[in-house]
Amino acid sequence: MQAFRASILHLLGDPTTSDEAVAFHADGLLLVEDGHVVACGDHDALRDLLGDTPVEDLSGKLITPGFIDTHIHFPQVDIIAAHGAQLLDWLEQHTFPAEAAFADPAHAAETAEFFVRELLRNGTTTALVFGSVHKGSVEALFRVAQARDMRLIAGKSLMDRHAPEGLTDTVESSRADMESLIADWHGKGRLGYAVTPRFAISCSEAQLTMAGEVLAAHPGVWMQTHLSENPREIAETAALFPEAADYLDVYDRFGLLGPRSVFAHCVHLQGEAFQRLADSGGAVAFCPTSNLFLGSGLFPLETACAHGVKVGIGTDVGAGTSFSILHTLGEAYKVGQLRGSALDPFHALYLATLGGARALDLGDRIGNLAPGKEADFLVLDLAATPLLARRLAGDRSLENRLFALTVLGDDRVVERTYLAGVEQHRR
């Protein structure tokens, strides 16, 4: 058994709906065994459980659950911070050329290693990831994640139209690739597969029909795609699918709307569509940095939550501008301010941890430090920068300190990252 003594903060529920959601232990003890949490609470209440287990004293540090990134693109690492126009032009100018390089297995393997290291360095312990159209890109990513016993869900992008030569597949080839990837990797260790239509524009009706069939044939897999991100994208989708009631209905018609479906962005979704999404059990990945960077718009978080939609946070690298979930939460607050609805800091932490786990239908396994959960957790250095140390020393309020951490914090705050109780990163 491992024992860690530090301040501990995690969420037991949604703080917007429960007064008992926030669990904070100023002098806390976390006990871990066989990759799972044994106990978490006040040190004095739990010390009798220690026996002869040595305690690692991390006084002055903060332990939190690992962060969960519900939307990120593995093949876009090398185009982060690329200057360009809005979504569709940015895809043509930057994304497609970058993704074409993943036909090379050596490039995919090297990028996968960097990508996973960067996630861990920023405190991300679970991610829902887009691969390129190439089967090998997903295999390379799974190999690296499996070697670290990381909970990671990924899928190859489906594109059989409106993409450059070399980046399109066919209905037959994509079905074969997905069936092979599911057989080889889904459920292996802590890995999962996601059926991944890039978006409706890039997929023919036959391709979307096939995606729905594969999803139905493998009830444990996920589905991820983009939805209602940019006005021009929405208009082009409507022109391609004139029989659909709206953008969400496009996916629903092909059996892609369900409890393990995660839709990135949803910036321009309306209330009634949010309700249909909530009723289906589907989730939204809120990606504030990419929505601002591409000028897509301001996600109505308060509207989604009012309809009961599950929401997680997504960095959306490479249109997103940082791997850091902490930084991304700071930008989410700014989006809320522009909409006249300030994001509560405990709700922000919920989106990045237990809320993200629930968005991925994994709330019973990850997202907080409750006994029995997988021991994915972080040790945060609250004095990582002189400014952060000064700011946090001057405020005793937990709420204010957490808010300052999300605004001023970044990868430097993450001192250690643990996956299933094993240290995988130390600053």
Order of alpha helices (4+ residues) and beta strands (2+ residues): beta-beta-beta-alpha-beta-beta-alpha-alpha-alpha-beta-alpha-beta-beta-alpha-beta-alpha-beta-alpha-alpha-beta-alpha-beta-alpha-alpha-beta-alpha-alpha-alpha-beta-alpha-alpha-beta-beta
